[in-house]
Amino acid sequence: MNTTPLLTWSENDTPRSALWRSDQVLPKQVVLADDTMTADTAFRLACAGTGLLWRSDFQNARQLLQALVRRIDKPKKVRTKKQDPNAPVIPGAAFHTHRQAQAQRTRILSQVLIELDGDYGIALRRAPDVKAACTQAFGPANGQSSVISLRSLQGVIGAFEWRKNGVEVPAMGEALRIYPHYAVFSPVRGEYVALVANAPLPEAFKTHPVAFDIGVGTGVLSAVLARRGATQVVGTDMSERALACALDNLQRLGLQNQVQLLQTDLFPPGQAAVVVCNPPWLPARPTSLLEQAVYDEGSQMLQGFLKNLPTHLCEGGEGWLILSDLAEHLGLRTRETLLGWIADAGLKVLGRTDVKPVHAKAQDATDPLHAARSAEVTSLWRLGVAD
């Protein structure tokens, strides 16, 4: 049964419909747009939640999208209010304001729409061939037309290139190339992979060389654990896309016989000497498939991992929690809260290794969250069962 929603509109006095391929909500209404529509008109309609189904030259649709970006990013005159020194400090206020602005930006830019034919072709002049990219993202074409936002289509094309070329992840002194799939988070921040590659293995690993990778994603950490000597790695994930991506990467690396993949929430049955988890780092609601790797509403995955970890560690085993402290700098979670969750789960901290991230945003002074990003530290927490 196909649960993909339908987008409906009228064209030449004829009702039309097509599959809706977007993480964004359906537009309130849809109008046809072409080169005769001004950027100002398009911006006004997009702000009102009206979808603009493009019917002219494809490259001009890209130019319209850029024009919308310029209008969104145009500096606005803001009246500064005198701050009350006695006003309460709202935790995470800057982050939530930034998230609201980003959500509004995404909603507006997602109103420029492109129709895909039943074979993923685009019947517009100067349109690129996106059939292979869409097949990788959505599966084989089924002969039914669909509509996708131009912004999402650009993401599909970008994911196709990532998957074709791969991402080089330096680990264990040897380049490890990973091939992310569409809607599976790419390991572009290699510092956390290096933490897993270099953390001291517990003594229990010598006699019980089994490891669990909770939230396997692309499979990069499972590959690292297998290369470090784990005779059996069990990688778990709820996402079918992630499991398919991990299998692809493990087969490319020749590690598929060492790693078992399981679709389940958090833990597989049994115990391991090393249990690795790299949960989403920020406690906020995700708004897309890709954001599920970044935002964990209510820290549900983090708390679930800690709460259930003790029963899945063999004697002398360790849980390796990979976590950024960005949430702490943003006022979304305190260090005391994290330590409290660890203690409440019957765990103790055996050690911690820290590393400073080197991604571009950490150096970008124009980023609204620069103060927090520049202070960010990524850590591998080694956890054991408390006495």
Residue pairs with C-beta under 8 A, 6 or more apart in sequence:
2 19
4 19
4 20
4 21
4 146
5 19
5 20
5 26
6 17
6 18
6 19
6 20
7 17
7 18
7 19
7 20
7 26
7 27
7 30
7 51
7 113
7 147
8 15
8 16
8 17
8 30
9 15
9 16
9 17
9 29
9 30
9 31
9 32
9 51
9 53
10 16
11 32
18 115
18 116
18 144
18 145
18 146
18 147
19 144
19 145
19 146
19 147
20 26
20 146
20 147
21 116
21 138
21 146
21 147
21 148
21 152
22 110
22 147
22 148
22 149
22 152
23 152
23 287
23 288
23 289
24 106
24 107
24 110
24 149
24 152
27 49
27 50
27 51
27 111
27 113
28 48
28 49
28 50
28 51
29 49
29 50
29 51
30 50
30 51
30 52
30 53
30 113
31 45
31 50
31 51
31 52
31 53
32 53
32 55
33 42
33 52
33 53
33 54
33 55
33 56
33 64
33 112
34 54
34 55
34 56
35 56
35 57
35 60
37 52
37 64
39 64
39 67
39 68
39 71
40 71
42 52
42 64
42 67
42 68
42 112
43 67
43 68
43 71
43 108
45 52
45 111
46 52
46 68
46 108
46 109
46 111
46 112
47 108
49 107
49 111
50 111
51 111
51 113
52 64
52 111
52 112
52 113
53 113
53 115
53 147
54 61
54 64
54 112
54 113
54 114
54 124
54 150
55 124
56 124
56 125
57 124
57 125
57 126
58 114
58 122
58 124
58 125
58 126
58 127
58 128
59 126
61 112
61 114
61 124
61 150
62 150
64 112
65 109
65 112
65 150
65 151
68 108
68 109
68 112
69 109
72 105
72 108
72 109
91 331
91 332
92 330
92 331
92 332
93 331
94 330
94 331
94 368
94 369
94 372
95 282
95 284
95 330
95 331
95 332
95 369
95 372
97 368
98 368
98 369
99 284
101 368
103 287
106 151
106 287
109 149
109 151
110 149
110 151
110 152
111 149
112 149
112 150
112 151
113 147
113 148
113 149
113 150
114 122
114 124
114 147
114 148
114 149
114 150
114 153
115 122
115 123
115 145
115 146
115 147
116 122
116 130
116 134
116 145
116 146
116 147
116 148
117 123
117 145
118 141
118 142
118 143
118 144
118 145
119 131
119 141
119 143
120 130
120 131
120 134
120 135
120 138
120 141
121 129
121 131
122 128
122 130
128 157
130 153
130 156
130 157
131 141
132 160
133 156
133 157
133 159
133 160
134 141
134 156
135 141
136 159
136 160
136 163
136 181
136 182
137 156
137 159
137 160
137 182
137 183
148 156
155 182
156 182
159 180
159 181
159 182
159 183
160 182
162 179
162 180
162 186
163 179
163 180
163 181
163 182
164 179
166 177
166 178
166 179
167 177
167 178
167 179
167 180
167 186
167 187
167 188
168 175
168 176
168 177
169 175
169 176
169 177
169 178
169 187
169 190
169 193
169 220
170 176
170 190
170 194
171 190
171 193
171 194
171 197
171 224
171 227
172 197
172 224
172 227
172 228
176 193
176 220
176 223
176 224
176 253
177 252
178 186
178 187
178 218
178 219
178 220
178 223
178 249
179 218
179 245
179 248
179 249
179 252
180 186
180 187
180 218
180 245
181 218
181 241
181 242
181 244
181 245
181 248
182 241
183 239
183 241
183 289
183 290
184 217
184 218
184 239
184 241
184 242
184 245
184 290
184 293
185 217
185 218
185 290
185 293
185 294
186 218
187 193
187 217
187 218
187 220
188 359
189 357
189 359
189 378
191 355
191 356
191 357
191 358
191 378
192 278
192 322
192 355
192 378
192 380
193 220
193 221
193 224
194 355
195 322
195 353
195 355
195 378
195 379
195 380
196 221
196 224
196 225
196 276
196 320
196 322
196 380
197 224
197 228
198 353
199 320
199 353
199 380
199 382
201 228
201 229
201 273
201 274
202 273
202 274
202 316
202 317
202 318
203 316
204 273
204 314
204 315
204 316
204 317
204 318
205 211
205 229
205 230
205 273
205 274
205 317
208 271
208 272
208 273
208 314
208 317
209 229
209 230
209 231
209 232
209 273
210 230
210 231
210 232
210 233
210 234
210 270
210 271
210 272
210 273
210 274
210 314
211 222
211 225
211 230
211 232
211 233
211 234
211 272
211 273
211 274
211 275
211 276
212 233
212 234
212 235
212 236
212 267
212 268
212 272
212 274
212 275
212 276
212 312
213 219
213 221
213 222
213 225
213 233
213 234
213 235
213 236
213 259
213 276
213 277
214 236
214 266
214 267
214 275
214 276
214 277
214 279
214 305
215 236
215 237
215 242
215 266
215 277
215 278
215 279
215 301
216 222
216 235
216 236
216 237
216 242
216 243
216 246
216 261
217 237
217 242
217 245
217 246
217 278
217 293
218 242
218 245
218 246
218 249
219 235
219 245
219 246
219 247
219 249
219 250
219 259
219 261
220 249
221 276
221 278
222 233
222 235
222 246
222 250
222 255
222 259
223 249
223 250
223 253
223 255
223 259
225 233
225 274
225 276
226 233
226 250
226 255
226 258
226 259
227 255
230 258
230 274
231 258
232 258
232 260
233 258
233 259
233 260
234 259
234 260
234 261
234 262
234 268
234 270
234 272
235 243
235 246
235 259
235 260
235 261
235 262
236 261
236 262
236 263
236 264
236 265
236 266
236 267
236 268
237 243
237 246
237 261
237 263
238 263
238 264
238 265
239 289
239 292
240 263
241 289
243 261
243 263
246 259
246 261
247 256
247 261
250 256
250 259
250 261
260 268
262 268
265 304
266 301
266 304
266 305
266 308
267 275
267 308
267 312
270 312
271 311
271 312
271 313
271 314
271 317
272 312
272 313
272 314
272 317
273 313
273 314
273 316
273 317
273 318
274 317
274 318
274 319
274 320
275 309
275 312
275 313
275 317
275 318
275 319
275 320
276 319
276 320
276 322
277 301
277 305
277 319
277 320
277 321
277 322
278 322
278 323
279 296
279 299
279 301
279 302
279 305
279 321
279 323
280 286
280 292
280 293
280 294
280 295
280 296
280 301
280 302
281 294
281 296
281 323
281 324
281 326
281 327
282 294
282 295
282 296
282 326
282 327
282 330
282 332
283 295
283 296
283 297
283 298
283 299
283 302
283 327
283 332
283 333
284 295
284 296
284 297
284 332
285 295
285 297
286 292
286 294
286 295
286 297
296 302
299 333
302 321
302 323
302 341
303 341
305 319
305 321
306 321
306 341
306 342
306 344
306 345
306 347
306 383
307 344
307 345
309 319
309 345
309 347
309 383
310 345
310 346
310 347
310 385
313 319
313 384
313 385
316 384
317 384
318 350
318 382
318 383
318 384
319 347
319 381
319 382
319 383
319 384
320 380
320 381
320 382
320 383
321 380
321 381
321 383
322 378
322 379
322 380
322 381
323 338
323 378
323 379
323 381
324 357
324 376
324 377
324 378
324 379
325 335
325 376
325 377
325 378
325 379
326 372
326 373
326 376
327 333
328 334
328 335
328 338
329 371
329 372
329 373
329 375
329 376
330 369
330 372
339 349
342 348
342 349
342 381
342 383
343 386
346 385
346 386
347 383
347 384
347 385
347 386
348 383
348 384
348 385
348 386
348 387
349 381
349 382
349 383
350 382
350 383
350 384
351 382
352 379
352 380
352 381
352 382
353 379
353 380
353 382
354 377
354 378
354 379
355 377
355 378
355 379
356 362
356 376
356 377
356 378
357 376
357 377
357 378
361 367
361 369
361 370
361 373
362 373
362 374
362 376
363 374
364 370
364 373
367 373
